Amino acid sequence: MFFKSSSVVSEDEQNEMVFYAALEIDFYRMLGLAALETVLFFFVLAVGLKVVRRFWFHKKLPSTNDVLSGVLLSNFGKLLVIPAIIWGQSHSAIYMWLTRIFLLTSNVQAFKVICSCSHLAALTFILCVYTVQYGGMHVIQIIDWT
């Protein structure tokens, strides 16, 4: 016969389909974790701003929306991950650390400019937000693995 029946699939094709399905599921899992990480970052940032606004009486802070918008714009450095994936550097620790340092410095600079505070105050606040975010993501990944 010149054509195969659609119900007959070779074992190699089945293994290939399972492999691609596993890759796709892993991709969506990583996408979900990255989205959760971003939501957690902005949630902790907003809660931290509310706490600072409550206890920091001598200086008026800008609105939460202005700060979140500025920090969101400074987070576009995460797009540096795309060349890492294209160039096959996604498992390079140096490249990932450079991306994280770039994000940290851009977030600190955005927070400093928007809130008109010192570099030390902005660095302390953003580092606290990152610490809580990474702690939360660590807990989520432990729950995900069990």
C-alpha atoms as one frame of an Amber mdcrd trajectory, in Angstrom:
protein
   0.000   0.000   0.000   1.090   3.548  -0.688  -0.242   5.060   2.500  -0.161
   4.155   6.169  -3.228   3.819   8.248  -3.603   6.755  10.621  -4.165   4.412
  13.547  -0.818   2.697  13.073   1.997   4.686  14.687   5.489   3.327  15.051
   7.139   3.061  18.438   9.706   5.734  17.525   6.937   8.185  16.635   5.183
   7.442  19.929   8.399   8.047  21.874   8.950  11.287  19.980   5.406  12.461
  20.714   5.855  11.671  24.424   9.164  13.553  24.422   7.637  16.667  22.851
   4.643  16.507  25.193   6.994  16.354  28.186   8.938  19.337  26.833   5.722
  21.278  26.330   4.474  20.505  29.846   7.846  21.535  31.283   7.723  24.765
  29.270   4.278  25.658  30.619   5.375  24.772  34.159   8.398  27.072  33.877
   6.229  29.809  32.344   3.791  29.499  35.224   6.604  29.665  37.783   8.068
  32.762  36.098   4.657  34.450  36.080   4.137  33.539  39.730   7.589  34.916
  40.568   6.746  38.245  38.889   3.351  38.480  40.599   4.968  37.673  43.948
   7.628  40.363  43.368   5.052  43.066  42.671   2.807  41.925  45.522   5.694
  42.085  48.013   6.719  45.459  46.569   3.190  46.857  47.013   2.869  45.486
  50.560   6.324  46.831  51.412   5.329  50.259  50.116   2.210  50.200  52.295
   4.315  49.300  55.348   6.918  51.978  54.614   4.218  54.560  53.954   2.631
  53.754  57.309   5.854  54.132  59.342   7.735  56.751  57.300   6.049  59.966
  58.329   8.599  62.628  57.436   8.547  62.076  53.687   5.668  61.709  51.294
   6.096  58.771  48.931   4.611  58.702  45.437   1.565  56.567  44.752   1.877
  52.816  44.665   0.845  52.751  40.985   3.679  55.127  40.051   6.262  53.009
  41.867   4.925  49.754  40.430   4.896  51.233  36.906   8.478  52.451  37.213
   9.755  49.163  38.590   7.811  47.289  35.911   9.610  49.298  33.246  12.949
  48.604  34.906  12.160  44.864  34.798  12.456  44.789  31.014  16.019  43.644
  31.631  14.496  40.192  31.993  14.366  40.200  28.214  18.120  39.542  28.362
  17.155  35.942  29.020  15.931  35.587  25.420  19.443  35.885  23.895  20.669
  33.450  26.545  18.176  30.869  25.339  18.909  31.578  21.667  22.676  31.377
  22.165  22.427  28.309  24.371  23.643  30.081  27.519  20.549  29.335  29.602
  22.509  27.040  31.915  25.462  29.402  32.262  25.604  30.613  35.858  27.639
  33.683  34.911  25.085  34.877  32.358  22.191  34.364  34.753  24.002  36.186
  37.573  24.816  39.089  35.254  21.133  39.287  34.307  20.097  39.273  37.971
  22.634  41.971  38.849  21.400  44.086  35.943  17.808  43.672  37.156  18.781
  44.557  40.713  20.608  47.720  39.686  17.840  48.836  37.342  15.162  48.220
  39.994  17.178  50.122  42.611  17.706  53.021  40.218  14.015  53.152  39.285
  12.960  53.050  42.937  15.503  55.720  43.835  14.347  58.084  41.102  10.621
  57.610  41.688  10.748  57.787  45.494  13.499  60.455  45.704  15.414  58.500
  48.307  19.076  57.593  48.764  20.780  54.697  46.997  21.161  52.890  50.310
  17.447  53.156  51.155  16.446  52.004  47.657  18.959  49.135  47.726  17.780
  48.017  51.159  14.116  48.091  50.161  14.620  46.248  46.853  16.902  43.652
  48.490  14.216  43.001  51.119  11.643  42.547  48.354  13.937  40.144  46.473
  14.669  38.200  49.667  10.984  37.670  50.398  10.311  36.843  46.737  13.079
  34.231  46.503  12.043  32.773  49.855   8.466  32.443  48.640   9.556  30.893
  45.358  11.806  28.457  47.228   8.838  27.336  49.325   6.680  26.998  46.206
   9.332  24.893  44.453   9.701  22.647  47.511   5.922  22.157  47.511   5.998
  21.552  43.732   8.686  18.845  44.027   6.939  16.873  46.754
